């Protein structure tokens, strides 16, 4: 159905759109869809250069050409068959008041764990295949109210990469089933090198260049210009990782900035949705729509405090934001392994050094290195994994997965295909040939816990959660508060700079925000210096293409305005974002007059 819809749109689009030679900027009568920003698309509609329906047709044409043909990216789990109808209605109802909405007529891809009442929401699981929620997620409603068109649901690592251990990013059993159920299908492919891995023991169909996860599909779709912007979700790294891997901007917000209502969870303690975009400006625009108080999500009560949440983050875009900014760069555990051995490749180290040089040239005060005082404690208290659960590890994610997934499934009502985590496990076991290519060890471990009030597992969870917060916030706040240890004084540190998504864990446990920004390319695979063992090389003649690499700015709770300013200043000074060559402009990508 998805393939036929897209091919039909591709055929009709060629008859609709006139051609133009280049992307149009301000005052231009031309629009080039590839790398077009929200501002360009809004201006094209406002000036009559293109209708919302035309813009949707253009994106659908690219989806047809590159997602289900050509490189077969598999960024979409489901393409919205009503997208053109929605666009047509927006065009018919256009008037100055409505058209000023920030995403009017803008096609957005949602990760397929965000509820949509008009499309399935599966989390990539065959156990939820075809599950259509009774209503939209809170953020889905906000997007529609802002004028956005949900062009489709993006693929993801199954259950946001919390079903099992060792599942490649971008793989899911639901995608595998939709692609025919074969042994080598079910994977999303990075548009910067959309080929399967040929290496022995890794040649099970997985991509040679990881798309990152678990918000793989939105990251791939945005990078390949199959949608204007995307919405991912993160518990620990799931926005930052695909942002890094696909050379796009990813914002993981403070927990409580964005409602989690109607999002298939791992744990409410750390879950949040956030933007994936090709520019910091577009990510800021999208964040302003997503953020805000939801009476149904207690964590967003923080948005009732003035200065915590905003409906327009573009006001914080500032090319000079780095002047006088204080930025810390921890090495232990981020440039190194847990023993202190450097495990960034020479090229990854150079990306970081170049980024630091840019920060200093733009006027920032960079403290390099500046270690996190509780890093060893964080290393000594990892998240728990498969059974048997060790006595010293954090049960927060396992406990939350059972507690919160059961609550979400119950909200679907009696017609839902499964009603509990135990049902998911049983369904997978009964359909193991499709559902369990990589097992379900995390689901089994989570379901073994007793989440009843007062149980031993509940008491341990409460202890582990308190320790998570103490270690993560204690270490981060000690840096942010500066040498005097007092927040809000002249010596405060504005942000911590991490390589790629390596700082995701500590910020996620704390509930603090991070923004990843493109910073360059490195060889694939990355080869760390000795004594770290090198990865398996690709066979002769494969010629792996360079991998995108980013840097992440992380800050204290509700510091998104400052982080957006810093990220924007870095982006404008470097301009590392380029479109992938595997998905070039189509003849239908141009419109002009």
C-alpha positions in Angstrom: 0.0 0.0 0.0 2.8 2.4 0.9 4.7 1.6 -2.2 1.7 2.0 -4.5 0.7 5.3 -2.9 4.1 6.8 -3.4 4.6 5.6 -7.0 1.2 7.0 -7.9 2.1 10.3 -6.4 5.5 10.3 -8.2 3.7 9.8 -11.5 1.3 12.6 -10.9 3.8 15.1 -9.5 5.8 15.4 -12.7 2.6 16.9 -14.2 2.1 19.4 -11.5 5.4 21.2 -10.7 7.3 23.5 -13.0 11.1 23.3 -13.0 13.6 25.7 -11.5 17.4 25.8 -11.4 18.1 26.5 -7.8 16.7 26.8 -4.2 15.1 30.1 -3.6 16.0 32.4 -0.8 14.3 35.6 0.3 12.6 37.3 -2.6 13.2 34.4 -4.9 10.6 32.9 -7.3 12.2 29.5 -7.1 12.2 26.7 -4.5 14.6 23.7 -4.4 13.2 21.1 -2.0 16.6 19.5 -1.2 17.8 21.2 2.0 14.9 23.6 2.1 14.3 25.0 5.5 10.9 25.7 7.2 11.3 29.4 6.4 11.7 28.6 2.7 8.6 26.3 2.6 6.5 28.8 4.5 7.6 31.7 2.2 6.9 29.6 -0.9 3.3 29.1 0.4 2.8 32.7 1.5 4.0 34.1 -1.9 1.9 31.7 -3.9 5.0 30.0 -5.3 3.8 26.6 -4.1 0.8 25.2 -2.3 1.0 22.9 0.7 -0.3 20.2 -1.6 2.5 20.7 -4.1 5.1 20.6 -1.3 3.6 17.3 0.0 3.7 15.8 -3.5 7.3 16.8 -3.8 8.3 15.0 -0.6 6.1 12.0 -1.5 7.9 11.8 -4.8 11.3 11.6 -3.0 9.9 8.9 -0.6 8.8 6.9 -3.6 12.2 7.3 -5.3 14.5 6.7 -2.4 12.7 5.0 0.5 11.0 2.1 -1.5 13.2 2.3 -4.6 16.8 3.3 -5.4 18.8 2.9 -2.2 15.7 1.6 -0.3 16.4 3.6 2.9 13.4 2.2 4.8 13.0 5.4 6.7 9.2 5.1 6.8 7.2 2.4 8.5 4.0 4.0 7.2 3.3 6.8 4.7 0.2 8.8 5.5 -2.4 8.1 2.8 -4.3 11.2 4.0 -1.4 13.6 3.7 -2.5 15.1 0.4 -6.1 15.5 1.7 -4.8 17.3 4.8 -2.6 19.6 2.6 -5.5 20.3 0.3 -7.7 21.3 3.2 -4.9 23.6 4.6 -4.7 25.3 1.2 -8.5 25.7 1.0 -8.6 27.2 4.4 -5.6 29.4 4.2 -6.0 33.0 5.5 -3.5 35.3 7.1 -4.2 34.2 10.7 -4.0 30.5 10.1 -1.0 30.8 7.7 1.1 32.4 10.4 1.1 29.2 12.4 4.7 28.1 12.7 4.4 24.8 10.8 1.6 25.6 8.4 1.7 23.1 5.6 5.1 21.7 6.7 5.5 17.9 6.3 6.8 16.2 9.5 7.8 12.6 10.1 7.0 11.1 13.5 8.8 8.2 15.1 6.5 5.2 15.1 6.1 5.2 18.9 4.2 8.5 18.9 0.4 7.9 18.8 -1.5 8.9 15.7 -5.2 8.2 15.6 -5.2 7.9 11.8 -2.2 5.6 11.4 -0.8 2.6 13.2 1.7 3.1 16.1 3.8 -0.1 16.4 7.1 0.8 18.1 8.5 -1.5 15.4 7.0 -4.6 17.0 5.0 -7.2 15.2 3.1 -7.7 18.4 1.7 -4.2 17.8 1.4 -4.5 14.0 -1.7 -2.6 12.9 -2.4 -1.1 16.3 -4.2 2.2 15.8 -4.5 4.2 19.1 -7.8 5.7 20.1 -6.5 9.3 19.8 -3.4 11.3 19.0 -0.5 11.8 21.4 -0.5 15.3 23.0 2.4 16.4 20.8 0.7 15.0 17.7 -2.3 17.3 18.4 0.1 20.2 19.0 1.8 19.6 15.7 -1.5 19.5 13.8 -2.7 22.6 15.6 0.5 24.3 14.4 -0.4 23.4 10.8 2.0 20.5 10.4 1.2 17.6 8.1 2.2 14.2 9.5 3.6 12.8 6.3 4.3 9.4 7.9 5.7 7.3 10.7 9.4 6.7 10.8 11.1 3.4 11.4 12.9 2.8 14.7 15.0 0.3 16.6 12.3 -2.0 18.0 10.7 -0.8 21.2 13.2 2.1 21.1 16.1 -0.4 21.5 14.8 -1.9 24.7 13.6 -5.3 23.6 16.9 -7.0 23.7 20.7 -6.6 23.6 22.7 -6.5 20.4 19.9 -5.4 18.0 21.4 -3.2 15.2 20.1 0.4 15.1 17.2 0.8 12.8 16.1 -2.9 12.9 12.6 -4.0 13.8 10.4 -7.1 13.4 7.5 -5.0 12.1 9.6 -3.5 9.3 11.0 -7.0 8.6 7.4 -8.3 8.3 6.4 -5.4 6.0 9.3 -6.2 3.8 8.4 -9.8 3.4 9.9 -11.4 6.5 13.1 -12.6 4.8 16.3 -13.3 6.7 18.1 -10.2 5.5 15.4 -7.5 5.7 14.1 -5.3 8.5 16.8 -2.7 8.5 17.0 1.0 7.9 19.9 2.3 5.9 22.0 5.5 6.4 21.7 7.7 3.3 25.4 8.5 3.6 26.2 4.9 2.7 23.0 2.8 2.2 24.6 -0.6 1.7 24.5 -3.8 3.7 27.5 -4.8 5.8 29.5 -7.4 3.9 31.8 -8.5 6.8 31.6 -12.0 8.1 29.4 -12.4 11.2 27.9 -9.0 10.5 26.4 -9.8 7.1 22.9 -10.5 8.4 21.4 -7.7 6.4 22.4 -4.8 8.8 23.8 -1.6 7.3 27.5 -1.0 6.7 27.0 2.5 8.2 24.7 2.6 11.2 21.8 5.0 10.9 21.9 5.4 14.7 19.0 4.7 16.9 16.5 4.3 18.2 15.0 7.3 16.3 16.5 6.0 13.1 13.7 6.6 10.6 13.2 10.3 11.4 16.9 10.9 11.3 17.3 9.1 8.0 14.2 10.8 6.5 15.3 14.3 7.5 18.9 13.7 6.3 17.7 12.4 2.9 15.1 15.3 2.5 12.1 13.0 2.7 10.5 15.3 5.2 11.1 18.8 6.3 11.7 17.9 10.0 11.2 14.9 12.3 10.2 14.1 15.8 12.2 11.4 17.6 12.2 10.2 21.2 15.0 9.6 23.6 15.5 7.7 26.9 19.3 7.7 26.6 20.8 8.6 23.2 18.0 7.9 20.9 17.8 11.4 19.4 21.5 12.2 19.7 22.6 9.0 18.1 20.7 9.3 14.8 21.4 13.0 14.8 25.1 12.3 14.9 25.0 9.4 12.4 22.9 11.3 9.8 24.6 14.7 10.0 21.5 16.4 11.3 20.7 18.5 14.4 19.0 16.6 17.3 17.6 18.2 20.4 17.0 16.0 23.5 15.0 18.3 25.7 14.8 18.5 29.5 12.5 15.9 30.8 9.3 17.8 31.5 9.6 20.3 28.6 7.6 18.1 26.2 4.6 15.9 27.0 5.0 12.1 27.0 1.3 11.5 26.7 0.6 8.9 24.0 4.2 7.9 23.4 5.1 4.2 23.8 7.6 4.3 26.7 10.7 2.9 28.1 10.5 4.8 31.4 8.8 8.1 32.4 11.9 8.8 34.4 13.9 9.6 31.3 11.7 9.6 28.2 11.1 12.7 26.1 10.4 13.6 22.5 12.4 16.1 20.6 13.3 17.5 17.2 15.5 16.2 14.4 16.2 18.8 11.7 18.8 19.8 9.1 19.5 23.1 10.8 19.4 24.5 14.4 16.9 27.1 13.3 14.4 24.4 12.1 15.0 22.4 15.3 14.3 25.5 17.4 11.1 26.1 15.4 9.9 22.5 16.0 10.8 22.6 19.7 8.7 25.6 20.2 5.7 23.7 18.9 6.4 20.5 21.0 7.2 22.2 24.3 4.5 23.2 26.8 2.3 22.2 29.7 0.1 19.1 29.3 -2.4 18.6 32.2 -2.1 14.8 31.5 1.7 14.7 32.1 2.7 15.8 35.6 6.3 16.4 34.6 5.3 19.3 32.3 4.1 21.2 35.4 7.5 22.6 35.3 6.4 24.6 32.2 4.1 26.6 34.5 7.2 28.2 36.0 8.2 31.3 34.0 11.4 30.9 32.0 11.4 27.1 31.8 9.4 26.6 28.6 8.9 28.7 25.5 6.6 28.5 22.5 9.3 30.2 20.3 12.9 29.1 20.6 14.0 30.9 17.4 14.4 34.0 19.5 17.5 32.4 21.0 19.3 32.0 17.7 22.4 34.1 18.0 25.5 33.9 15.9 27.5 35.6 18.7 26.3 33.3 21.5 29.8 31.7 21.9 31.4 35.0 22.9 32.2 34.7 26.6 30.6 31.3 27.0 32.2 28.9 29.3 32.4 25.3 28.0 33.9 22.3 29.7 35.3 19.2 27.9 35.5 16.0 30.0 37.7 13.3 28.6 37.5 10.4 31.1 34.7 8.1 29.9 34.1 10.2 26.8 37.3 10.4 24.9 38.5 7.3 26.8 37.2 3.9 27.9 36.5 3.1 31.5 40.2 2.4 32.1 41.3 5.7 30.8 42.6 4.5 27.5 41.8 6.9 24.6 39.2 5.1 22.4 38.3 7.9 20.0 40.0 7.3 16.6 42.6 9.8 15.5 40.0 11.3 13.1 37.3 11.6 15.8 39.8 13.3 18.1 40.6 15.7 15.3 36.9 16.6 14.9 36.8 17.4 18.6 40.0 19.4 18.5 38.7 21.3 15.4 35.4 22.0 17.2 37.2 23.3 20.3 39.3 25.5 18.1 36.2 27.0 16.5 34.6 27.6 20.0 37.7 29.5 21.1 37.9 31.4 17.8 34.3 32.5 18.4 35.1 33.8 21.8 34.3 30.9 24.1 36.3 30.0 27.2 37.0 26.3 26.8 38.2 24.3 29.8 39.8 21.3 28.2 40.0 18.9 30.0 37.5 19.3 32.8 36.5 16.0 34.2 33.2 15.0 35.8 33.8 14.3 39.4 31.3 11.4 39.7 32.3 9.7 36.4 33.8 6.6 38.1 30.6 6.3 40.2 28.6 6.4 37.0 30.8 3.7 35.5 30.4 1.5 38.6 26.6 1.8 38.5 25.6 0.8 34.9 22.1 0.0 33.8 20.9 -3.5 34.4 20.6 -5.9 31.5 19.6 -9.5 31.0 18.7 -12.0 33.7 20.0 -12.7 36.2 19.9 -9.0 37.4 23.1 -8.2 39.3 22.9 -6.7 42.8 24.8 -3.5 41.7 23.2 -1.9 38.7 20.4 0.5 38.0 17.0 -1.1 37.6 15.4 2.2 36.6 15.0 1.3 32.9 13.9 -2.3 33.4 11.4 -1.4 36.1 10.1 1.6 34.2 9.6 -0.4 31.0 7.3 -2.9 32.7 5.4 -0.2 34.7 5.0 2.3 31.9 4.5 0.0 29.0 1.7 -1.9 30.8 0.1 1.5 31.5 0.4 2.5 27.9 -1.0 -0.8 26.6 -3.9 -0.5 29.0 -4.8 2.9 27.6 -5.3 1.4 24.1 -8.5 -0.3 25.3 -9.9 -3.8 24.9 -9.4 -4.0 21.2 -5.6 -3.6 21.4 -3.6 -6.6 20.1 -1.7 -7.0 23.3 -2.4 -5.6 26.8 0.8 -6.2 28.9 4.5 -6.7 28.5 3.9 -10.3 29.3 1.5 -10.5 26.3 4.2 -9.0 24.0 6.7 -11.6 25.2 4.2 -14.4 24.6 3.3 -13.1 21.2 7.0 -12.8 20.2 7.6 -16.4 21.4 4.7 -17.7 19.4 6.0 -15.9 16.3 9.7 -16.3 16.9 10.7 -16.8 13.3 9.8 -13.1 12.6 9.8 -11.5 16.0 12.9 -12.9 17.7 15.9 -12.6 15.4 17.8 -10.9 18.2 15.9 -12.3 21.2 14.0 -10.3 23.9 16.3 -10.5 26.9 15.6 -7.0 28.2 11.8 -7.6 28.0 12.2 -10.8 30.0 14.3 -9.1 32.6 11.9 -6.2 32.9 8.9 -8.5 33.2 10.6 -10.5 36.0 10.3 -7.4 38.3 7.4 -6.9 40.7 6.2 -3.3 40.2 3.6 -3.5 42.9 3.8 -0.7 45.6 6.0 -1.8 48.5 7.5 -4.8 46.8 11.3 -5.5 47.1 11.7 -4.6 43.4 9.9 -1.4 43.9 12.0 -0.5 46.9 15.2 -1.3 45.0 13.9 0.8 42.0 13.4 3.8 44.3 16.9 3.4 45.7 18.4 3.1 42.2 16.5 6.1 40.9 17.8 8.2 43.8 21.3 7.0 43.2 21.0 7.7 39.4 20.0 11.3 40.1 22.7 11.8 42.8 25.5 10.6 40.5 24.4 12.3 37.3 23.1 15.6 38.7 25.8 15.8 41.3 28.6 15.4 38.7 27.0 17.7 36.1 25.9 20.4 38.5 29.4 20.6 40.1 30.6 21.6 36.6 27.7 23.9 35.7 27.9 25.8 39.1 31.5 26.7 38.5 34.4 26.9 41.0 32.3 28.7 43.6 29.7 25.9 43.6 26.8 28.4 43.4 24.4 28.5 40.5 23.8 31.8 38.8 27.1 33.4 39.5 29.7 34.8 37.1 31.8 31.6 37.0 29.0 29.2 35.9 29.8 26.8 33.0 27.2 27.2 30.2 27.6 23.8 28.6 29.6 20.6 28.4 30.9 19.5 25.0 30.8 15.8 24.3 31.9 13.8 21.3 28.9 12.6 19.2 26.4 11.0 21.6 28.9 9.7 24.1 27.5 12.0 26.8 23.9 10.8 26.4 23.8 8.5 29.5 24.8 10.9 32.2 22.5 13.7 30.8 19.6 11.3 30.3 19.8 10.0 33.9 19.8 13.6 35.1 16.9 14.5 32.8 19.1 17.3 31.3 19.0 18.6 27.7 21.6 18.1 24.9 21.9 19.2 21.3 24.0 17.4 18.7 25.3 19.4 15.7 27.1 18.2 12.6 30.9 18.6 13.0 32.4 16.7 10.1 33.2 13.2 8.8 35.4 10.3 9.9 36.4 7.0 8.4 34.1 4.0 8.8 34.9 2.0 10.8 36.5 4.2 13.3 39.8 2.6 14.5 40.8 3.6 18.1 44.5 3.7 19.0 46.1 0.8 20.9 45.6 -0.9 23.3 41.9 -0.9 22.2 41.2 -3.7 19.8 40.4 -2.5 16.3 37.0 -3.3 14.7 36.7 -5.8 11.8 37.8 -4.0 8.6 35.6 -4.1 5.5 36.8 -6.4 2.7 39.1 -5.1 0.0 37.1 -3.2 -2.7 34.2 -2.3 -0.5 35.3 1.3 -0.1 33.2 2.3 2.9 32.1 5.9 2.7 32.9 8.4 5.4 30.7 8.5 8.5 29.1 11.8 9.7 30.3 12.9 13.1 28.9 15.5 15.5 29.5 17.3 18.7 26.9 17.6 21.5 26.3 20.6 23.8 24.7 19.6 27.1 23.4 21.9 29.9 21.5 22.1 33.1 17.7 21.6 33.3 15.7 24.0 31.0 18.9 25.5 29.5 17.6 24.9 26.0 17.7 28.7 25.1 21.4 28.8 25.9 22.2 25.5 24.2 20.3 26.6 21.1 22.3 29.8 21.0 25.6 28.0 21.4 24.7 25.3 18.8 23.5 27.9 16.3 26.7 29.9 16.6 28.8 26.8 16.1 26.7 25.7 13.1 26.9 29.1 11.5 30.7 29.3 12.0 31.3 25.8 10.5 28.5 24.9 8.1 29.3 21.1 8.1 25.8 20.0 7.0 25.8 18.6 3.4 23.1 16.4 1.8 23.9 12.7 1.1 24.9 11.9 -2.5 22.8 8.8 -2.6 19.5 10.8 -2.7 20.2 13.6 -5.2 17.6 16.2 -6.4 14.8 14.9 -8.6 13.4 16.8 -11.5 10.3 17.2 -9.4 12.2 18.9 -6.5 12.1 22.3 -8.2 9.3 24.7 -8.4 9.4 28.3 -9.8 7.8 30.9 -11.9 
